Amino acid sequence: MANHKSAEKAIRQTERRTEENRSYRNRIRTFVRKVELALTAKNKEEAAAAFKPAESHIMKGVAKGFHHKNTAARKISRLSKRIKAL
């Protein structure tokens, strides 16, 4: 249990950040999953259409500090490469 006001505030901030990050992580995973489904179905047009919002959300994650920029670039690059390979 927290014994100081600052510690109590830190706990509240951590809970809020954790909830935001969990929500953001789930949203990104959903968009990436749509791309993955299109890739497994060998549907290049659908994969490319699903890739655009997925890329946008991944980059927004960088702006919000959820992902490191190199991690996001790697994820986007790998998805893009798989789409081009179809």
C-alpha positions in Angstrom: 0.0 0.0 0.0 1.2 3.5 -0.8 2.2 5.6 2.2 2.6 9.0 0.4 0.4 11.1 -1.8 3.0 11.0 -4.6 3.0 7.2 -4.5 -0.8 7.1 -4.6 -0.7 9.4 -7.7 1.9 7.2 -9.3 -0.3 4.1 -8.8 -3.2 6.0 -10.4 -1.1 7.0 -13.4 0.2 3.5 -13.9 -3.3 2.1 -13.9 -4.4 4.7 -16.5 -1.4 4.1 -18.7 -1.7 0.4 -18.5 -5.4 0.5 -19.6 -4.6 2.9 -22.5 -1.7 0.7 -23.6 -3.8 -2.5 -23.4 -6.5 -0.9 -25.5 -4.0 0.3 -28.0 -2.2 -3.0 -28.2 -5.5 -4.8 -28.9 -6.5 -2.3 -31.6 -3.1 -2.8 -33.4 -3.4 -6.6 -33.1 -6.8 -6.5 -34.6 -5.7 -4.5 -37.7 -2.6 -6.7 -38.1 -4.8 -9.8 -37.8 -6.9 -8.6 -40.7 -3.8 -8.3 -42.9 -2.7 -11.8 -41.8 -6.1 -13.3 -42.7 -5.9 -11.8 -46.1 -2.4 -13.1 -46.6 -3.3 -16.6 -45.6 -6.2 -16.4 -48.1 -3.7 -15.3 -50.8 -5.8 -12.2 -51.5 -3.3 -9.5 -52.4 -5.9 -6.7 -52.9 -7.6 -7.4 -49.6 -4.3 -7.6 -47.8 -3.1 -4.3 -49.3 -6.4 -2.7 -48.3 -6.1 -4.0 -44.8 -2.4 -3.0 -44.6 -3.1 0.7 -44.9 -5.0 1.2 -41.6 -2.7 -1.3 -39.9 0.3 0.8 -40.9 -1.4 3.9 -39.7 -2.3 2.5 -36.3 1.3 1.1 -35.8 2.7 4.5 -36.6 0.3 6.2 -34.3 1.6 3.8 -31.6 5.0 5.3 -32.2 3.7 8.8 -31.8 2.0 7.9 -28.6 5.1 6.2 -27.2 3.6 2.7 -27.3 6.1 1.3 -29.9 9.7 2.2 -30.5 10.1 3.6 -34.0 12.4 0.8 -35.1 10.0 -1.9 -33.9 7.2 -0.3 -35.8 9.3 0.0 -38.9 10.3 -3.6 -38.7 6.7 -4.8 -38.3 5.5 -2.6 -41.2 8.4 -3.7 -43.4 7.7 -7.4 -42.7 4.0 -7.1 -43.5 4.7 -5.1 -46.6 7.3 -7.7 -47.8 4.8 -10.5 -47.4 2.1 -8.6 -49.3 4.6 -7.9 -52.2 5.5 -11.6 -52.3 2.0 -12.6 -53.1 
